[in-house]
Structure formats: structure tokens, C-alpha cells
Amino acid sequence: MIKKLILCTLACFTLCNTMHADEGMWLPNLIKERIKDMRSKGFRLKADDVYSTEKASLKDAVVQFGGGCTGEFISSQGLLLTNHHCGYSSIQKLSSVEHDYLTYGYWAKSQSEELPVPGLTVSLLVSMEDITERMAAGENPEAIKADATAKGEGMRATIESMYYGNRQYLFVYQTFRDVRLVGAPPSSIGKFGGDTDNWMWPRHTGDFSIFRVYADADNQPADYSAQNRPYRPKRHFKISTNGIKEGDFTMIYGFPGNTQEYVTSDAVRYVAETSNPMKIALRTQRLEIISAAQAKDAAVRIAYAAKHASIANAWKKWQGESLGLQRLGTVAKKQQYERDFAAWAANNPKYSTLLDSMHAAYEKIIPHYFARELFNESVGSIEAYRMAALLARSDDEQQMTNIQNIYLKGYNKEIDQAIARCMLQEFMQRMPQERIPDTLKQAIAAHGSAGAYIDHIYTNTKLLGDTLPCKADILTDELAAFAKMFENIAQESRNYAFRNLSNVPEIEKWYRSYMQALREWDKERAFYPDANFTLRVAYGEVTGYENVDGEYHTHLTTLDGIIAKDNPEIYDYNIPQELRDIHAKKDYGRWGIEINGRRSVPVCFQADNHTSGGNSGSPVLNSRGELIGINFDRTWRSTMSDIEFDPSVCRNISVDIRYVLFVVDRIGGASHLLEEMELK
């Protein structure tokens, strides 16, 4: 009977019904269930061309890049494309004032000049398997993972929950540890427009960087060695130089990080009215402090470039998300959906009180989750605090030295102190009084204000110097004492360290039944699993959209738009002189095309694929599975698509592969890299 119930549940969550056009992030091993729809929209390959464990397939050309992006192989010699912003921290690590690869770019003229990036890894998905029945039968999850990774170097496995625990999937990866920088455009190309243009359209950002994966003599993962050779992938993408037009089929293959398609109105209201406003306000202050310091000093600009970008990316996304949820009336829609569901469930004892239980769980957990988010965005954002907290917990001298070296590399005490003054004040004002440690209240009172207390700490601490004090002196240091005040809050924060509010176990436990109930009730809805940084396929078409009444945004931008924005007085808009010269002479070579009666170079395009964070760097493919672009962003009006996808305006933004090739060839002078690629 139990097995029969499991099989029924599996079938319920496997069936695909009608849905909004081009919405969805589909598991590639189940793509056969979508292939008919894909082919009706122009796709020309078969399901086993997309995903297969029996032969090389498109999945073998896609990788997890670093800690949160996607990349793709573009040659038989392990040449890899991803976004510039995905490679940004790696480029920063290799940069200095003398070798400023962030500003001026880097192009290896041969493999011997390719630069190893310490700590950078890429992971290939070997296989994915639905193990729901095996788990229900009582198999040990650790034994399942151990068996899956027993053969092969660099293997790792994870078990991921889909549909809030209704299905369990085993993902097996092979991780490569020798990854080297091959090429990066100047930031004025790779980050053109900076934070001003981020999440916006029209877009003119050449958001790409090039790496190469190396392996040992047996083509297996290995630590860096001069004897390693370029990795030979099972599959790499051919590159189409034929261009795109509105209405063309597009497919995204990557690792989207987080969506919340099925959450109740409680979760949406929390995001739009509580969480986002707080995080936006605090990050605004931190960004203002960092930006002011960067404008005064080139070394600070380099040292804090990745930190600034990391803070700003989500900061701007949250602003667009809140506006989008408000514009769509998502909270009200969810509430109506819940009223309709409750009317259906009223006569079903299994589900009649389910929503009441969910609402009660949210009411109980939200104060704890908000405290976690507030702590992380305020005190938790202070670099000196984070270092001191780790030092206080460590008893290993070498580990403590490593901690200090990590935190103080590129560290600026003046910036961090200014941030600490603001963030502690925000913490005191926004955190409920009963959650604030008494020792902290007393210390602030003794010094007159939060800012004065911070100044006292930074003046007297010895943890920010060149020499690490002994363990006894660390424990009595002013900065360590400050960190100790937050031990209980930090521990509670770790207790609620889940991807979203709705993933806190006390809430999430109700979603398993809720998802089952929705499938029984809402029979016309297609249920794809929320994104959780596992490999997914999304498909749609190249298309523009109506931004506001009477203002239509076309699907393509060109080099002419870059020239129109060019401004030598502004760092993010000061393009290389070579680009100006090429445009002035219209010397585009094979990369020039006729657009609206003029000759230019394509730069970016948009489509209606469903994407999320983690899709950065994902390959954008045409109907034949050829690479036509690299996904790097969404439009600002699309940022609410993690919660509600609006097909009329939700658009993903990609750098046109022809612009990538143009920059490599004409700006980088690295045409030898093109010889590795299969250009169509």
C-alpha cells in the first residue's frame, strides 16, 4: 500500500499541464516530457541530445562555475566561457596596482601565460536520479552518496529535495581544481555601465571572461601542476555566428539558484514589506561609504571592487523585485488563490486546516528569521567583527593566522570602521529591544553612543595589526569582547540559516502536504520544481517587450549604443580607445552586420527565458543547440520572477556571442583562441 501511494505521488508530480508561455525551469533528465512543446517552438534536437548518461549530450558542456555561477565548454581543450562578473573575484585576486587586470583586462597569448586561480573550481554533472522510492524504502542517504562517488577522482554527491520533500534527487558531480584565467576584457567592457546599468535594458555590457580547465594525464581532476594538460570534455558547444532575430527559439542550460513559485501570501508579504526594505536601506549606507573611498584611491577601488559588486547586485535586484511584486499585486493574488483553495479544501479533512497551520507557522517564525537577516546585514557585515568571531572560536595557531591573513588581505580599516558605526546604529534601532544583549547596551551607554563605542574598539584593538596576538590576548581584546556579545544572536542566526523563510523546517513541513493538495485541486497548473542550484533547462524565444505605454524595447543592442554612453570622465563608461577607433572607422571586419540601415556590431539581446541567480554565465542556445550568447542578467521589471513570472515583461539579458568574439579578436588580439572554437 505504501509503495502504491509513493508511485501515485510521483506520477502526480511528473505530469505536465498547460502553463504560461516560456515559464519553467525543467529538470533535464525529464526533458522528454517537454520535448514536444520545445519542438513545436522550433527546437531541432532530441531529448537525449539534451541529457543522457549513455552518450555525450549538451549537459556535458555545462559546468557549475565557482560558488554560484554557470559556465560552458567551447573547445575540445577545456576552454570555458562564463560571465565577467562570475570571474570577477578571480580576476581581482590576480590583480594589483602594477597588474590591474580589472581595469585593463588580460589576454594570455599562449597556454603558458594562462594564470592559475587558487581555490577556483568547476563541477560537471555526471548524473541525476530520482531516488524517492529508495529513500522511502529506508536506504541510508549517506550510503547512497558514498556508493555513487566510489569510482572516479573528484566525485561528490548531493541529495536535493524537490517540491518541498515530495521527491528526492541524487546529483553526482565531478569537480576540477585546476582552473586558469585565459582572457578577460577591460572592466569598461566586461562591467560596462556598472551599477547604473545593472538589471536594466537597453544593455551594452560585454559580460564575459574566459578560463581553461586543466586535468592530469588521465583527464581526471588534479591540484594545480605545471604537468597538467587541458581537460578534454565529452562535449563542447559549437558557436553560431549567424545571429539572431526576434522570434527565434532560445534555450538556457544552467544552475538557477532560487525561486519561490509556490509560497503563500505570508512569504510574499514578508519579502516585499519587511525583508527587502530593511536590506536595501542598510546596503545603501554601506555602498555609499565604499564608493566614496574608491573614488579617492585606485588601490582601494581594486581591493573593494568585488565587495562593492557583491553588495550592489542584490541591493538593486531587491528594489526591482519589490516594485514588481507591488505592480503585479502578488500578495493580493496569492490571498485570492488561498481563499479559492480553502473553499475547495473545506470539505476535505486532510487539507481543511492546512492553510491555518501554515499561517500560524509563519507568524511564529518571522520574528526569528527577520532577526537573522537584520543581524547578517548589520553587525554581520562588519569585516572586523567576522574575523574576531572566528579567531575567538579557534584554538589552532595556524588556523588563526590563516583567518587573519584572509580577512586583512585588501582590508581597509577606515572603511570598515565607518561601516561599523552605521551598522551598529542600525542594529540598535531596528532590532527588538529584548533581543539586544545587555552587555552591548551597557557598553554603548558607557561611551555615549554606538558610534563612539565603535571608535573605541577600533582605536584599542590589536587584532587588526600585522602581528597576531597570543590566544589569551585575543580573548581579552576589545574587538573580541565586542564579538562575544553577539554569540547568542549569531547562534540563533545559524539556526535559521535556510535559503528562504519558507525553507525553515517549522514552515517547510507543511508545504509537502500543500504541494500535494495543489496538484489535486489546481489540475491545469504545471508544477516544475523551484530552483535550488541544480541543473535546469528553460526555453523561450528572442523578443522585446513593452516597457511602458508607447515605449517598446527591441530585442537587440549594438556598439552604437556603447559609443553613445561613452564618457571618459566616468570609470564604468570610459571604454578603451581601441573601441572608439574601430567604431570611428567602422572597421568591424567579419563581426559587422547591417542593422536598421547602418553597419554596427551586435552587443546584447533579450529573450523570455525563465532565469534566476545562478544562471549567470549560462549558455544561451539556438534551435540546433549552438551557442548564441551568454546569459548574465534580467531586466529590472523581471526581478520579481523568482516569486511570480510575468510573461509580458520578464526578460533575460545575454551578451551576443558575436560581441564576445569581436572583443576577443579586435580588442584582445587573441584570435588564436578563435581557432580552438567551432564557429558556424
C-alpha positions in Angstrom: 0.0 0.0 0.0 2.8 2.4 0.9 4.6 1.7 -2.4 1.4 2.3 -4.3 0.9 5.7 -2.5 4.5 6.7 -3.4 4.1 5.8 -7.1 0.8 7.8 -7.1 2.6 10.8 -5.7 5.5 10.5 -8.2 3.1 10.4 -11.1 1.2 13.4 -9.7 4.4 15.5 -9.7 5.7 14.2 -13.1 2.7 15.1 -15.2 3.0 18.4 -17.2 0.0 20.5 -17.8 -0.6 23.9 -19.5 1.1 27.0 -18.2 2.2 30.5 -19.1 4.3 30.6 -22.3 8.0 30.0 -21.6 7.7 29.8 -17.8 9.5 27.0 -16.1 12.8 25.5 -15.1 12.8 21.9 -16.1 14.9 19.0 -14.8 17.0 17.8 -17.8 16.5 14.1 -17.1 12.8 14.7 -17.5 13.1 16.9 -20.6 11.4 14.2 -22.7 8.2 15.4 -21.1 8.7 18.9 -22.6 10.4 17.9 -25.9 7.1 18.0 -27.9 6.4 21.6 -26.7 10.1 22.6 -27.3 10.0 21.2 -30.9 6.7 23.0 -31.6 8.6 26.2 -30.8 11.4 25.4 -33.1 13.8 23.1 -31.2 15.5 20.6 -33.6 17.3 18.2 -31.3 16.0 15.1 -29.4 15.6 14.7 -25.7 18.7 12.5 -25.3 20.8 15.2 -27.1 19.9 17.5 -24.2 20.5 15.0 -21.4 21.9 11.5 -21.4 24.1 9.3 -19.3 24.6 6.8 -22.1 26.3 9.2 -24.6 27.8 12.7 -24.7 25.0 15.3 -24.5 24.6 19.0 -24.1 24.7 18.6 -20.3 28.4 17.5 -20.6 29.3 21.0 -21.9 27.8 22.8 -18.9 29.5 23.4 -15.5 28.9 24.9 -12.1 31.5 27.7 -12.0 32.9 28.6 -8.6 30.4 29.0 -5.9 27.3 30.3 -7.7 27.5 30.6 -11.5 27.4 28.6 -14.6 29.9 28.1 -17.4 30.2 26.3 -20.7 33.0 24.5 -22.7 33.6 26.0 -26.1 36.5 23.8 -27.3 37.9 20.3 -27.1 40.7 21.7 -25.0 38.7 22.7 -21.9 38.2 26.4 -22.9 35.4 27.8 -20.8 33.2 30.8 -21.0 31.3 32.4 -18.2 30.4 36.0 -17.2 32.9 38.7 -16.3 31.0 39.2 -13.1 31.3 35.5 -12.3 35.1 35.6 -12.9 35.4 39.0 -11.2 36.7 37.8 -7.8 39.2 35.6 -9.6 40.4 38.4 -11.8 40.7 40.6 -8.7 42.8 38.0 -6.9 45.3 38.1 -9.7 45.3 41.9 -10.0 47.4 44.6 -8.4 48.1 48.2 -9.0 51.0 47.2 -11.2 49.0 44.5 -13.0 45.4 45.9 -13.0 43.6 43.2 -14.9 40.3 44.5 -13.7 40.8 47.8 -15.4 42.8 46.8 -18.4 41.9 43.2 -19.0 44.1 40.2 -19.5 44.8 38.0 -22.6 47.0 35.0 -22.4 48.9 34.7 -25.7 49.6 31.1 -25.1 48.7 28.3 -22.7 51.9 29.0 -20.8 50.6 32.5 -19.9 47.3 31.3 -18.5 47.1 32.2 -14.9 46.2 29.7 -12.1 43.4 30.9 -9.8 43.9 29.5 -6.3 40.7 27.9 -4.9 38.6 28.2 -8.1 36.8 25.0 -9.1 34.3 23.9 -11.7 32.0 20.9 -11.4 30.4 18.8 -14.1 27.1 17.0 -13.5 27.7 13.3 -14.1 24.2 12.1 -13.5 20.9 12.9 -11.7 18.5 10.3 -10.4 15.1 10.3 -8.7 15.7 8.3 -5.5 12.3 9.0 -3.8 11.4 5.3 -3.7 14.8 4.3 -2.4 14.6 6.9 0.4 11.1 5.9 1.3 12.2 2.2 1.4 14.7 3.2 4.2 18.0 3.4 2.3 20.7 5.3 4.1 21.3 8.6 2.3 25.0 8.7 3.2 25.4 5.2 1.8 23.6 6.2 -1.4 26.0 9.1 -1.8 29.1 7.0 -0.9 28.2 4.4 -3.5 27.6 7.0 -6.2 31.0 8.6 -5.7 33.1 5.4 -5.1 34.6 5.5 -8.6 36.4 8.4 -10.1 38.6 11.2 -8.8 36.9 14.4 -7.6 33.5 12.9 -7.3 30.9 14.3 -4.9 27.2 13.7 -4.5 24.3 15.7 -3.0 20.7 14.7 -2.3 18.3 17.5 -3.1 14.7 17.9 -2.1 12.2 18.8 -4.8 8.6 20.0 -4.3 9.3 20.6 -0.6 10.2 17.0 0.0 7.7 15.2 -2.2 10.7 14.0 -4.4 14.3 13.4 -3.6 17.1 13.5 -6.3 20.6 12.3 -6.2 23.1 14.6 -8.1 26.6 13.3 -8.8 29.3 15.8 -9.8 33.0 15.7 -10.7 34.9 18.7 -9.5 38.0 20.1 -11.2 40.5 22.0 -9.1 43.0 23.4 -11.7 41.3 26.3 -13.4 43.2 29.2 -15.1 42.4 32.6 -16.4 42.7 32.8 -20.1 41.1 36.1 -21.0 39.1 39.0 -19.6 38.1 42.2 -21.2 38.7 45.6 -19.5 36.1 46.3 -16.9 34.9 49.1 -19.1 33.7 46.4 -21.4 33.0 43.5 -19.1 31.3 45.7 -16.5 30.2 48.5 -18.8 27.6 50.6 -17.1 28.5 49.3 -13.7 25.7 49.5 -11.0 23.9 52.2 -13.0 23.1 49.8 -15.9 22.8 46.7 -13.7 19.4 44.9 -14.2 18.5 47.5 -16.9 17.6 47.5 -20.6 18.9 48.6 -23.1 22.1 47.0 -22.0 25.6 47.2 -23.6 27.7 45.0 -21.2 30.3 42.6 -22.6 29.8 40.4 -19.6 32.2 37.5 -20.3 35.5 36.1 -19.2 37.4 33.0 -20.4 39.1 30.3 -18.4 40.5 26.9 -19.1 40.1 23.7 -17.1 43.2 21.5 -16.6 43.4 17.8 -15.7 46.1 15.2 -15.1 47.5 12.8 -17.7 44.4 10.6 -17.4 42.0 13.6 -17.9 41.0 13.4 -14.3 40.8 16.3 -11.7 44.0 17.2 -10.1 45.5 20.0 -8.0 47.5 22.6 -9.9 50.6 21.3 -11.6 52.7 22.5 -14.4 52.4 19.0 -15.8 48.6 19.2 -16.0 47.1 19.3 -19.5 43.9 21.0 -20.8 40.8 19.0 -19.9 39.1 17.1 -22.8 35.4 17.5 -22.2 32.9 14.9 -23.6 31.0 17.7 -25.3 31.6 21.3 -26.1 29.3 23.8 -27.8 29.6 24.8 -31.4 29.2 28.5 -31.9 26.8 30.1 -34.2 27.8 33.4 -35.9 24.7 33.6 -37.9 23.0 35.9 -35.5 19.5 36.0 -34.0 16.2 37.6 -34.9 13.0 38.2 -33.0 11.0 35.1 -32.5 14.0 32.7 -32.7 14.0 29.7 -30.3 16.3 30.0 -27.3 17.3 27.6 -24.6 19.1 28.3 -21.3 21.1 25.4 -19.7 22.4 26.2 -16.3 22.2 26.2 -12.5 19.4 28.7 -11.3 19.8 29.3 -7.6 16.5 30.2 -6.0 12.8 30.6 -6.9 9.7 30.5 -4.6 6.9 29.7 -7.0 4.5 28.1 -4.6 4.8 30.1 -1.4 1.8 31.6 0.3 1.0 35.3 0.7 2.7 35.3 4.1 6.1 34.8 2.5 5.5 37.3 -0.3 4.4 40.0 2.2 7.5 39.4 4.3 9.8 39.8 1.3 8.0 42.9 -0.1 7.2 44.8 3.1 9.7 43.7 5.7 12.8 42.0 4.4 13.6 43.9 1.2 13.1 47.4 2.6 15.5 46.7 5.6 18.2 45.1 3.4 18.0 47.9 0.8 18.4 50.6 3.4 21.4 49.0 5.1 23.2 48.2 1.9 22.6 51.7 0.6 24.7 53.0 3.5 27.5 50.5 3.0 27.7 51.2 -0.7 27.9 55.0 -0.1 30.8 54.5 2.2 32.7 52.1 -0.1 32.0 54.2 -3.2 33.3 57.4 -1.6 36.6 55.7 -0.6 37.0 54.0 -4.0 36.7 57.4 -5.8 39.7 58.7 -3.8 42.2 55.8 -4.2 42.9 53.4 -7.1 44.3 50.7 -4.7 41.0 50.9 -2.7 39.0 50.7 -5.9 40.7 47.4 -6.8 40.7 45.9 -3.3 37.0 46.7 -2.8 35.7 46.1 -6.3 34.4 42.6 -5.8 32.9 43.5 -2.4 31.1 46.5 -3.8 29.8 44.5 -6.7 28.6 41.7 -4.4 26.7 44.2 -2.2 25.2 46.1 -5.0 24.0 43.3 -7.1 21.3 42.0 -4.7 20.7 45.6 -3.4 19.4 46.7 -6.8 17.6 43.4 -7.5 15.6 43.7 -4.3 14.5 47.2 -5.3 13.1 45.9 -8.6 11.6 42.8 -7.0 9.6 44.9 -4.5 8.4 47.2 -7.2 7.4 44.2 -9.4 5.5 42.5 -6.7 3.7 45.7 -5.9 2.9 46.3 -9.6 1.6 42.8 -10.1 -0.4 42.8 -6.8 1.2 39.4 -6.0 0.2 39.4 -2.3 -3.5 40.0 -3.2 -3.3 37.4 -5.9 -1.9 34.9 -3.5 -4.6 35.7 -1.0 -7.3 35.1 -3.5 -5.7 31.9 -4.6 -5.6 30.8 -1.0 -9.3 31.7 -0.5 -10.2 29.6 -3.5 -8.1 26.7 -2.3 -9.6 27.0 1.2 -13.1 26.8 -0.3 -12.1 23.6 -2.1 -10.3 22.1 0.9 -13.2 22.9 3.4 -14.8 19.5 2.8 -11.6 17.6 2.7 -10.5 16.7 6.3 -6.9 16.0 5.0 -6.5 19.7 3.9 -9.2 21.7 5.6 -7.0 23.3 8.3 -3.7 23.2 6.3 -3.6 27.0 5.5 -4.4 27.9 9.1 -1.4 25.8 10.2 0.8 27.5 7.6 -0.2 31.0 8.5 0.4 30.2 12.2 3.9 28.8 11.4 4.8 31.9 9.5 3.6 34.2 12.4 5.8 32.2 14.8 9.0 32.1 12.7 9.1 35.5 11.0 10.5 37.4 14.1 13.3 34.9 14.3 14.1 34.9 10.6 14.0 38.7 10.5 16.4 38.9 13.4 18.7 36.7 11.5 18.5 38.8 8.3 18.9 42.0 10.3 21.9 40.7 12.2 23.6 39.5 9.0 23.0 42.8 7.1 24.2 45.0 10.0 26.7 43.7 12.5 27.4 40.6 10.4 28.5 42.8 7.5 31.4 44.2 9.6 34.6 42.6 8.4 36.5 43.1 11.7 33.6 41.5 13.7 33.5 38.4 11.5 37.3 38.0 11.8 37.2 38.4 15.6 34.3 35.9 16.0 36.3 33.3 14.1 39.5 34.0 16.0 37.7 33.6 19.3 36.3 30.2 18.3 39.7 28.8 17.1 42.4 27.2 19.2 44.7 26.3 16.4 47.5 28.9 15.9 48.0 28.2 12.2 44.2 28.4 11.6 44.1 31.7 13.4 46.9 33.1 11.3 45.1 31.9 8.1 41.9 33.7 9.3 43.8 36.9 9.9 45.5 36.7 6.5 42.2 36.1 4.7 40.4 39.0 6.3 43.2 41.5 6.2 44.1 41.0 2.6 42.9 44.1 0.9 41.3 45.3 4.1 40.8 49.0 4.8 40.3 49.8 8.5 38.9 53.3 7.8 36.2 51.9 5.5 35.3 49.1 7.9 35.1 51.4 10.8 32.8 53.8 9.0 30.6 50.8 8.1 30.7 49.5 11.6 29.5 52.9 13.0 26.5 52.9 10.7 25.6 49.2 11.0 25.7 49.1 14.8 23.5 52.1 15.0 21.0 50.4 12.5 21.1 47.2 14.6 20.3 49.1 17.8 17.4 51.0 16.1 15.8 48.1 14.2 16.3 45.1 16.5 13.6 44.5 19.1 15.0 45.6 22.5 14.5 42.3 24.1 16.9 40.7 21.6 19.7 43.2 22.1 22.4 41.9 24.5 22.5 43.7 27.8 26.3 43.8 27.7 26.1 45.7 24.4 23.5 48.2 25.8 25.8 48.8 28.8 28.9 49.3 26.6 27.2 51.8 24.3 25.8 53.7 27.3 29.3 53.9 28.8 30.7 55.5 25.7 27.7 57.7 24.9 26.7 56.4 21.6 27.1 53.4 19.2 29.5 55.4 17.0 31.7 56.3 20.0 31.8 52.7 21.1 32.9 51.6 17.7 35.6 54.2 17.6 36.9 53.0 21.0 37.1 49.4 19.7 38.9 50.2 16.5 41.4 52.5 18.4 42.3 49.9 21.0 42.1 46.5 19.3 45.3 44.7 18.4 43.6 42.2 16.1 43.9 44.5 13.1 47.6 44.8 13.2 50.3 43.0 11.3 51.1 40.6 14.2 48.5 38.2 15.7 48.4 38.4 19.5 48.5 35.2 21.6 45.3 33.4 22.3 45.0 34.9 25.8 45.3 38.4 24.5 42.8 37.7 21.7 40.2 36.7 24.2 40.6 39.9 26.2 40.9 42.2 23.2 38.3 45.0 22.7 37.2 43.6 19.3 36.9 40.1 20.6 34.8 41.3 23.5 32.5 43.0 21.1 32.2 39.8 19.0 31.5 37.8 22.1 28.4 40.0 22.9 26.7 38.5 19.8 27.4 34.8 20.4 23.8 34.0 21.2 22.4 36.1 18.3 24.9 34.6 15.9 24.0 31.0 17.1 20.3 31.7 16.6 21.1 33.2 13.2 22.8 30.0 12.2 19.8 28.0 13.4 17.7 29.9 10.8 20.3 29.8 8.0 17.9 28.5 5.3 17.7 29.6 1.7 14.3 31.3 2.2 11.9 31.9 5.1 9.7 29.1 3.7 12.5 26.6 4.0 12.7 26.9 7.8 11.6 23.4 8.9 8.8 24.5 11.1 7.2 26.1 8.0 8.5 23.8 5.2 7.0 20.7 6.8 3.5 22.0 5.8 4.5 22.5 2.2 4.8 18.8 1.4 1.0 18.4 2.0 0.3 21.8 0.4 2.0 20.8 -2.8 0.1 17.5 -2.9 -3.1 19.4 -2.3 -2.5 21.9 -5.0 -1.9 19.1 -7.5 -5.2 17.6 -6.6 -7.0 20.9 -6.8 -5.3 23.0 -9.5 -5.3 20.4 -12.3 -4.5 22.9 -15.1 -1.3 24.1 -13.5 2.1 22.7 -14.5 4.4 22.1 -11.5 8.1 22.5 -12.1 10.4 22.3 -9.0 11.7 25.5 -7.5 15.3 26.4 -8.4 17.9 25.2 -5.9 21.2 25.5 -7.9 20.7 22.2 -9.7 20.9 21.9 -13.5 17.8 23.1 -15.3 16.6 23.8 -18.8 14.5 26.8 -19.6 13.3 27.7 -23.1 11.6 30.5 -24.9 12.3 33.0 -27.7 14.2 36.1 -28.6 11.8 39.0 -28.0 11.4 42.6 -26.9 8.7 43.9 -24.7 6.6 47.0 -24.0 8.4 48.7 -21.1 5.7 51.4 -20.5 2.8 52.6 -22.6 4.1 53.6 -26.0 7.7 52.5 -25.3 8.8 49.3 -26.9 12.2 47.8 -26.1 13.6 45.9 -29.0 15.5 42.7 -28.6 19.0 43.8 -29.7 21.6 46.5 -28.8 24.7 47.4 -30.7 28.1 49.1 -30.5 26.4 52.4 -31.4 24.8 52.4 -28.0 28.1 51.9 -26.3 29.5 54.9 -28.1 26.5 57.0 -27.2 27.1 56.2 -23.5 30.9 56.5 -23.7 32.3 59.0 -21.1 36.0 59.2 -20.2 35.1 61.1 -17.0 33.2 58.1 -15.6 35.1 54.9 -14.8 32.3 52.5 -15.8 31.7 54.3 -19.1 35.3 55.0 -20.1 35.7 52.5 -22.9 39.1 51.5 -24.4 40.4 53.9 -27.1 40.7 50.9 -29.5 36.9 50.5 -29.4 36.4 54.2 -30.2 38.9 53.9 -33.1 37.2 50.8 -34.5 33.8 52.5 -34.4 35.0 55.7 -35.9 36.5 53.8 -38.9 33.6 51.3 -39.0 36.4 48.7 -39.1 34.3 45.8 -37.9 35.6 43.1 -40.2 33.6 39.9 -40.1 31.7 41.0 -37.0 29.9 43.9 -38.5 26.2 43.5 -39.5 23.5 45.6 -41.1 21.0 46.8 -38.5 18.3 49.3 -39.5 20.2 50.5 -42.5 23.5 51.0 -40.7 26.6 48.9 -40.1 27.4 48.0 -36.5 28.3 45.2 -34.1 25.6 43.4 -32.0 26.2 43.6 -28.3 23.3 42.2 -26.2 19.9 40.6 -26.7 17.0 39.7 -24.6 14.6 36.7 -24.6 11.8 35.4 -22.4 13.6 32.5 -20.8 12.8 31.9 -17.1 16.1 32.5 -15.2 17.3 33.3 -11.7 20.5 33.9 -9.8 23.0 31.1 -10.6 22.0 31.3 -14.3 24.8 33.9 -14.7 27.2 32.5 -17.3 24.6 30.0 -18.6 24.9 29.2 -22.3 22.1 30.5 -24.5 21.5 28.0 -27.3 19.6 28.2 -30.6 17.3 25.5 -32.0 20.3 23.4 -33.1 22.0 23.5 -29.7 24.6 26.0 -30.8 25.9 28.8 -28.6 24.4 32.2 -29.5 25.0 34.1 -26.2 25.9 34.1 -22.5 23.1 34.9 -20.1 24.1 37.5 -17.5 21.1 39.4 -16.2 17.4 40.1 -16.1 15.6 43.3 -16.8 14.7 45.3 -13.7 11.0 44.6 -14.2 11.8 40.9 -14.2 13.4 40.6 -10.8 10.2 39.5 -9.1 10.2 36.4 -11.4 11.7 34.4 -8.5 8.3 34.6 -7.0 5.9 35.5 -9.8 6.8 35.1 -13.5 5.1 37.7 -15.8 5.5 36.6 -19.4 4.6 40.0 -20.7 7.7 41.7 -19.3 10.0 39.1 -17.8 13.1 39.0 -20.0 16.6 37.6 -19.5 19.6 39.5 -20.9 22.5 37.9 -22.7 25.7 39.1 -24.3 25.6 38.2 -28.0 28.3 35.7 -28.8 29.3 37.8 -31.8 30.3 40.6 -29.5 32.3 38.2 -27.4 34.2 37.0 -30.5 34.6 40.6 -31.7 36.2 41.7 -28.4 38.4 38.6 -28.2 39.6 39.2 -31.8 39.8 43.0 -32.2 40.3 44.3 -28.6 42.1 41.4 -27.0 44.2 40.5 -30.0 43.6 36.8 -29.1 42.4 35.4 -32.4 44.3 32.2 -31.6 41.5 31.4 -29.2 39.0 31.6 -32.0 41.0 28.9 -33.8 40.1 26.5 -31.0 36.4 27.0 -31.4 34.0 25.5 -33.9 32.4 28.6 -35.5 29.4 28.0 -37.6 
